[in-house]
Amino acid sequence: MENVWTITTASALFLILGFLLYKGLGAYVRNAFGQKWLKVWGNKVYFWQSVLFTSIASTVLVMYVLKWSNVVTF
């Protein structure tokens, strides 16, 4: 049962961080490069790859901080 809560916490954290990164990075890209930049398929892939990798890294970092502070055990 403990593993289910750990996986649920990590999944929720991944989705929340991914959404926040999408909103923040999307606003930055629109301001810096313009709306047209995100309409090119290669740029969209680069954008989503950046959001995905950053969200994964952030989730891993937060989960290990939670493990270090004994909030979550895995």
Kinemage of the C-alpha trace (Angstrom):
@kinemage 1
@onewidth
@group {chain A} dominant
@subgroup {mainchain}
@vectorlist {calphas} color= white
{ca met a 1} P 0.000 0.000 0.000
{ca glu a 2} L 2.903 2.310 0.703
{ca asn a 3} L 4.152 1.988 -2.893
{ca val a 4} L 0.767 3.037 -4.243
{ca trp a 5} L 0.921 6.315 -2.300
{ca thr a 6} L 4.493 6.939 -3.451
{ca ile a 7} L 3.566 6.378 -7.088
{ca thr a 8} L 0.439 8.512 -6.701
{ca thr a 9} L 2.454 11.317 -5.110
{ca ala a 10} L 5.117 11.171 -7.815
{ca ser a 11} L 2.513 11.117 -10.601
{ca ala a 12} L 0.583 14.052 -9.167
{ca leu a 13} L 3.805 15.969 -8.636
{ca phe a 14} L 4.887 15.244 -12.223
{ca leu a 15} L 1.580 16.500 -13.620
{ca ile a 16} L 1.552 19.630 -11.470
{ca leu a 17} L 5.167 20.520 -12.258
{ca gly a 18} L 4.608 19.748 -15.942
{ca phe a 19} L 1.605 22.065 -16.066
{ca leu a 20} L 3.466 24.861 -14.280
{ca leu a 21} L 6.455 24.492 -16.582
{ca tyr a 22} L 4.184 24.433 -19.628
{ca lys a 23} L 2.500 27.665 -18.582
{ca gly a 24} L 5.724 29.420 -17.603
{ca leu a 25} L 7.855 28.238 -20.506
{ca gly a 26} L 5.030 28.764 -22.979
{ca ala a 27} L 4.615 32.375 -21.925
{ca tyr a 28} L 8.373 32.912 -22.157
{ca val a 29} L 8.585 31.370 -25.641
{ca arg a 30} L 5.648 33.430 -26.927
{ca asn a 31} L 7.223 36.647 -25.614
{ca ala a 32} L 10.761 35.865 -26.735
{ca phe a 33} L 10.166 34.213 -30.127
{ca gly a 34} L 6.577 35.067 -31.040
{ca gln a 35} L 3.454 32.978 -31.505
{ca lys a 36} L 4.561 31.776 -34.937
{ca trp a 37} L 7.574 29.949 -33.465
{ca leu a 38} L 5.378 27.356 -31.758
{ca lys a 39} L 3.489 26.558 -34.977
{ca val a 40} L 6.513 24.844 -36.546
{ca trp a 41} L 6.448 21.088 -35.847
{ca gly a 42} L 10.150 20.805 -34.969
{ca asn a 43} L 9.897 23.664 -32.510
{ca lys a 44} L 6.853 22.079 -30.866
{ca val a 45} L 8.797 18.842 -30.373
{ca tyr a 46} L 11.711 20.766 -28.871
{ca phe a 47} L 9.347 22.670 -26.572
{ca trp a 48} L 7.534 19.547 -25.314
{ca gln a 49} L 10.815 17.658 -24.946
{ca ser a 50} L 12.118 20.470 -22.757
{ca val a 51} L 8.950 20.491 -20.654
{ca leu a 52} L 9.007 16.709 -20.272
{ca phe a 53} L 12.672 16.403 -19.293
{ca thr a 54} L 12.542 19.356 -16.908
{ca ser a 55} L 9.393 18.003 -15.284
{ca ile a 56} L 10.971 14.566 -14.831
{ca ala a 57} L 14.129 16.050 -13.331
{ca ser a 58} L 12.127 18.317 -11.019
{ca thr a 59} L 9.938 15.422 -9.879
{ca val a 60} L 12.973 13.273 -9.097
{ca leu a 61} L 14.586 16.124 -7.179
{ca val a 62} L 11.452 16.851 -5.134
{ca met a 63} L 10.872 13.150 -4.410
{ca tyr a 64} L 14.404 12.753 -3.087
{ca val a 65} L 14.027 15.869 -0.944
{ca leu a 66} L 10.803 14.382 0.439
{ca lys a 67} L 12.612 11.088 1.058
{ca trp a 68} L 15.518 12.875 2.745
{ca ser a 69} L 13.083 14.708 5.061
{ca asn a 70} L 11.273 11.395 5.830
{ca val a 71} L 7.936 12.559 4.425
{ca val a 72} L 7.846 9.768 1.831
{ca thr a 73} L 9.583 6.399 2.084
{ca phe a 74} L 10.496 4.253 -0.891
